[in-house]
Amino acid sequence: PVLQRVERLIEPLKQTCNAKVKSNSVKQEFEKQDELKRSALRSVVALQRVPGADKNQQLNDFVSQIKSSSELAALYASVERDGAGGMLTGGGDHLAMMEL
C-alpha cells in the first residue's frame, strides 16, 4: 500500500529538502530548516526499506538527486548512520497507518 502512493510523498519531500532559508534569518530558522530536512531524509530512508522500493523510479531518482547535493548527501549519510529508518521495525508499519 505504501509503494502505491510513494509518488504522492516524493514531491513534498523534495520541497522540504530543497527549501532555502533567507540569508538574514536568525540561527533558529537555520536549525529548524536543518531539522525539517533531516526528518524528510528519515522518511526517504524508511521508504527505501519498504520491500520493492528499489523498483520505484521516482524514489530512485530522488535519492540520486539527494546524493548529488553536497549538503543533502551529508545529511542523508548522517541519517543513514543513525539508523533513522527504524520506524519500519518493531511495533508495526507506521507509514502504512498514515493517511496518504
Buried (B, 14 or more C-beta within 10 A) or exposed (E): EBBEEBEEBBEEBBEBBEEEEEEEEEEEEEEEBEEEBBEBBBBBBBBBBBEEBEEBEEBEEBBEBBEEEEEBEEBBEEBBEEEBBEBBEEEEBEBEEEEE
